[in-house]
Amino acid sequence: MPTPAATYAAPQVLTTPLASPTPDPLPTPAAAEPAPAPTGDSLPWWLWFLGGIVVATGVALLFARRQRGSAAVVDDAAPVPVLPPEPAPPAAPPRAAPPPPAPVVPPPPAAPAPTPGPFLEFQLAPIRVGTEGERILLDFDLTVGNPASMPVTEVSVATMLLTAHAGQDDAIADFFANDGKRGLDPFALGAGEQRHLEATMTLPRVAVNIVTARDRPFFVPMIAIDARYRWEDGRESRTTAAFMVGPAAPQGKLAPIFTDRGDRMTDRLEVRLYGQVRRT
């Protein structure tokens, strides 16, 4: 009997194409008889081969489509925006330099005070003092000098004779405060010039303060001087002073003038400044 043709199982769908089945070699028939025609229920092998190729191709296409779909999904996804680096905050504008402090304007200098002086110079030289009847007398020489380079247009000198007593300070102050008192005749004095003034002053005996010590009455004469003068440039100056007068005594003191020997005059006198010389 002739060997029937080999049959094939139905092909399985694989993800990769199947290799074409190699048919087993047909045995050489013993007699040359034509092979019977295949039955109507079997298909030729090449159809199976083509079907496998189609299936494999479909699988490959499906796989490729899925890959593209995934890529499309990936591509269609909104790209994550790459934020540009945050710009650095703008640099603060440079601080304006503070305005310079307002210049300190020094106050205008005060008007210079008038330069005091110069002042005239005065030198008192008593000549003699004593009693004469109902009064006492004092002769003196007053030297007035101008050490400045400017002349003095007018010099007025007023003097007062008094004797030491308890109220002498008040009496001297009242004399200096009296602007209407009379004095020596006014005179002018040039720059560098000196003037010698000789004068005699008197005081009523009732105004003399007599003091008694060891049964001897005496008094101590005093003289106050008030000199006012005007310079050529219009400035006015003033010099005031008071002195005690008497003969020299031991230890730099002055002896009093005694009155128990009648009217008499005493010379060789000296003066001592009483208080201070005031110059204005």
C-alpha positions as CSV (number, residue, x, y, z in Angstrom):
1,M,0.0,0.0,0.0
2,P,1.2,3.4,-0.6
3,T,2.3,5.5,2.4
4,P,-0.2,8.2,3.0
5,A,0.9,11.8,2.9
6,A,1.9,13.3,6.3
7,T,-0.6,15.5,8.0
8,Y,0.1,18.9,9.9
9,A,-1.3,20.2,13.1
10,A,-3.0,23.6,13.0
11,P,-0.4,26.4,13.2
12,Q,-0.2,28.3,16.5
13,V,-0.1,32.1,16.6
14,L,3.3,33.2,17.8
15,T,4.7,36.5,18.5
16,T,7.5,35.7,16.1
17,P,7.1,34.1,12.7
18,L,7.3,30.3,12.6
19,A,9.8,28.5,10.5
20,S,8.3,26.7,7.5
21,P,7.7,23.1,8.4
22,T,9.9,20.8,6.3
23,P,7.9,17.8,5.1
24,D,9.3,14.5,5.8
25,P,10.8,12.9,2.7
26,L,8.4,10.7,0.9
27,P,9.4,7.1,0.5
28,T,10.0,6.1,-3.0
29,P,7.0,4.2,-4.1
30,A,7.5,0.7,-5.1
31,A,5.6,1.2,-8.2
32,A,5.0,4.2,-10.1
33,E,1.5,5.0,-9.3
34,P,0.1,8.5,-9.1
35,A,-0.5,9.8,-5.6
36,P,-4.1,10.1,-4.7
37,A,-5.4,13.6,-4.7
38,P,-5.7,15.2,-1.3
39,T,-9.0,15.1,0.4
40,G,-11.2,18.1,0.5
41,D,-10.6,18.6,4.3
42,S,-6.8,19.4,4.1
43,L,-5.0,22.5,2.8
44,P,-1.8,22.8,0.9
45,W,1.3,23.6,3.1
46,W,2.1,26.8,1.4
47,L,-1.2,28.3,2.4
48,W,-0.2,27.6,6.0
49,F,3.1,29.2,5.3
50,L,1.4,32.3,3.9
51,G,-1.0,32.4,6.8
52,G,1.8,32.3,9.3
53,I,3.5,35.1,7.5
54,V,0.3,37.2,7.5
55,V,-0.2,36.5,11.2
56,A,3.4,37.4,12.0
57,T,3.1,40.5,10.0
58,G,0.0,41.5,11.8
59,V,1.5,40.9,15.2
60,A,4.5,42.9,14.2
61,L,2.3,45.8,12.9
62,L,0.3,45.7,16.1
63,F,3.4,45.7,18.2
64,A,4.8,48.6,16.2
65,R,1.5,50.5,16.5
66,R,1.6,50.1,20.3
67,Q,5.1,51.3,20.3
68,R,4.1,54.4,18.3
69,G,1.1,54.9,20.5
70,S,3.3,54.8,23.6
71,A,5.6,57.2,21.9
72,A,2.7,59.4,20.9
73,V,1.4,59.3,24.4
74,V,4.8,60.3,25.6
75,D,5.2,62.8,22.9
76,D,1.7,64.2,23.4
77,A,2.2,64.6,27.1
78,A,2.7,68.2,28.0
79,P,6.4,68.8,28.3
80,V,7.4,69.8,31.7
81,P,8.3,73.4,31.3
82,V,11.9,74.1,32.2
83,L,11.6,77.2,34.3
84,P,14.3,79.6,33.5
85,P,16.5,80.5,36.4
86,E,14.8,83.0,38.6
87,P,16.4,86.3,37.8
88,A,18.4,87.8,40.6
89,P,16.5,90.6,42.3
90,P,17.4,93.9,40.8
91,A,20.2,95.5,42.7
92,A,19.0,98.1,45.0
93,P,19.7,101.5,43.6
94,P,22.7,103.1,45.3
95,R,21.7,105.1,48.3
96,A,21.9,108.7,47.6
97,A,24.7,110.3,49.5
98,P,23.3,112.2,52.5
99,P,23.2,115.9,51.8
100,P,26.1,117.7,53.2
101,P,25.4,119.3,56.5
102,A,24.4,122.9,56.3
103,P,27.4,125.0,56.8
104,V,27.7,126.4,60.2
105,V,27.6,130.1,59.9
106,P,29.5,131.5,62.8
107,P,27.7,134.4,64.4
108,P,29.0,137.7,63.5
109,P,31.7,138.7,65.8
110,A,30.6,141.1,68.5
111,A,31.6,144.6,68.1
112,P,34.9,145.0,69.8
113,A,34.6,146.6,73.1
114,P,36.2,150.0,73.2
115,T,39.8,149.7,74.1
116,P,40.1,150.9,77.6
117,G,42.5,153.7,78.1
118,P,45.1,154.8,77.8
119,F,44.7,156.8,80.9
120,L,46.3,159.9,82.2
121,E,48.9,159.6,85.0
122,F,48.5,161.5,88.3
123,Q,51.0,162.1,91.0
124,L,50.1,163.9,94.2
125,A,52.7,165.7,96.2
126,P,51.5,167.5,99.4
127,I,53.4,170.6,100.2
128,R,52.2,171.7,103.7
129,V,49.2,171.3,105.9
130,G,48.1,173.0,109.1
131,T,45.6,175.2,111.0
132,E,44.9,178.8,110.3
133,G,42.3,180.4,112.5
134,E,38.9,178.6,111.9
135,R,40.1,176.5,109.1
136,I,42.7,174.0,108.0
137,L,44.7,174.3,104.8
138,L,46.4,171.9,102.5
139,D,48.8,173.0,99.8
140,F,49.6,170.4,97.1
141,D,51.1,169.9,93.7
142,L,49.4,167.6,91.3
143,T,51.3,166.4,88.2
144,V,49.1,165.2,85.3
145,G,50.9,163.3,82.5
146,N,49.6,162.1,79.1
147,P,51.6,158.9,78.1
148,A,49.5,158.3,75.0
149,S,50.2,159.4,71.4
150,M,46.8,161.2,71.3
151,P,46.2,164.5,72.8
152,V,43.5,165.2,75.4
153,T,41.2,168.1,74.5
154,E,40.0,168.7,78.1
155,V,41.0,167.7,81.6
156,S,38.8,168.5,84.6
157,V,40.1,167.8,88.1
158,A,37.9,168.1,91.2
159,T,39.3,167.6,94.7
160,M,37.9,167.3,98.2
161,L,39.6,167.8,101.5
162,L,38.4,165.9,104.6
163,T,39.7,164.4,107.8
164,A,39.6,160.8,108.8
165,H,36.4,159.8,110.7
166,A,33.9,157.0,110.9
167,G,31.9,158.0,107.9
168,Q,34.8,158.7,105.6
169,D,34.0,156.0,103.1
170,D,30.5,157.3,102.5
171,A,31.8,160.8,102.2
172,I,34.3,159.8,99.5
173,A,31.7,157.7,97.6
174,D,29.3,160.7,97.6
175,F,32.0,162.9,96.3
176,F,32.7,160.6,93.4
177,A,29.0,160.2,92.6
178,N,28.4,163.9,92.4
179,D,28.7,164.9,88.7
180,G,28.0,168.6,89.4
181,K,30.9,169.3,91.6
182,R,33.2,172.1,90.8
183,G,36.9,171.6,90.3
184,L,40.0,173.2,88.9
185,D,39.9,175.1,85.6
186,P,39.8,172.6,82.6
187,F,42.9,172.4,80.4
188,A,44.1,170.6,77.4
189,L,47.1,168.2,77.5
190,G,49.0,167.2,74.4
191,A,50.5,163.8,73.6
192,G,53.4,163.0,75.9
193,E,52.9,166.3,77.8
194,Q,52.8,166.9,81.6
195,R,51.1,169.6,83.6
196,H,51.9,170.6,87.2
197,L,49.0,172.0,89.1
198,E,49.5,173.8,92.4
199,A,46.4,174.4,94.6
200,T,45.3,175.1,98.1
201,M,42.3,173.4,99.7
202,T,40.6,174.6,102.9
203,L,38.1,173.0,105.3
204,P,36.2,174.8,108.1
205,R,37.4,173.9,111.5
206,V,33.9,172.9,112.5
207,A,34.1,170.2,109.8
208,V,37.4,168.9,111.1
209,N,37.3,165.6,113.1
210,I,39.5,166.2,116.1
211,V,40.7,163.1,118.0
212,T,42.4,163.3,121.4
213,A,45.1,160.7,122.4
214,R,47.3,161.0,125.5
215,D,45.8,164.5,126.1
216,R,46.9,165.7,122.7
217,P,44.3,166.7,120.0
218,F,45.0,166.0,116.4
219,F,43.5,165.2,113.0
220,V,44.4,163.2,110.0
221,P,43.9,165.0,106.6
222,M,42.7,163.1,103.5
223,I,42.2,164.2,99.9
224,A,40.0,162.7,97.2
225,I,40.7,163.4,93.5
226,D,38.3,162.9,90.6
227,A,39.8,163.5,87.1
228,R,37.6,163.3,84.0
229,Y,39.1,163.9,80.5
230,R,38.2,163.6,76.9
231,W,40.5,162.4,74.1
232,E,40.8,163.9,70.7
233,D,38.8,161.0,69.2
234,G,35.9,161.6,71.5
235,R,36.5,158.9,74.0
236,E,36.0,159.9,77.7
237,S,38.0,158.5,80.6
238,R,38.0,158.9,84.3
239,T,40.4,158.3,87.2
240,T,39.5,158.5,90.9
241,A,41.6,158.0,94.0
242,A,41.8,159.0,97.7
243,F,44.9,159.5,99.8
244,M,45.8,160.0,103.5
245,V,48.3,162.9,104.1
246,G,50.8,163.4,107.0
247,P,54.4,163.4,108.1
248,A,56.3,160.1,107.8
249,A,56.3,157.9,110.9
250,P,58.1,154.7,111.8
251,Q,57.1,151.4,110.2
252,G,55.8,153.2,107.1
253,K,52.9,154.9,108.9
254,L,51.9,158.6,108.8
255,A,51.8,160.8,111.9
256,P,48.8,162.9,112.6
257,I,48.6,166.7,112.6
258,F,48.5,168.0,116.2
259,T,46.5,171.1,117.1
260,D,47.6,171.7,120.7
261,R,50.4,174.1,119.7
262,G,48.2,176.8,118.0
263,D,48.2,177.7,114.3
264,R,51.1,176.1,112.6
265,M,51.9,174.5,109.2
266,T,53.7,171.1,108.8
267,D,55.7,170.2,105.8
268,R,57.7,167.2,104.7
269,L,54.6,165.3,104.0
270,E,53.9,162.0,102.4
271,V,50.7,160.4,101.1
272,R,49.3,156.8,101.3
273,L,46.8,155.5,98.9
274,Y,43.5,154.9,100.6
275,G,41.5,152.2,98.8
276,Q,42.1,151.7,95.1
277,V,42.7,153.8,92.0
278,R,39.8,153.4,89.7
279,R,40.1,154.0,86.0
280,T,37.2,153.9,83.6
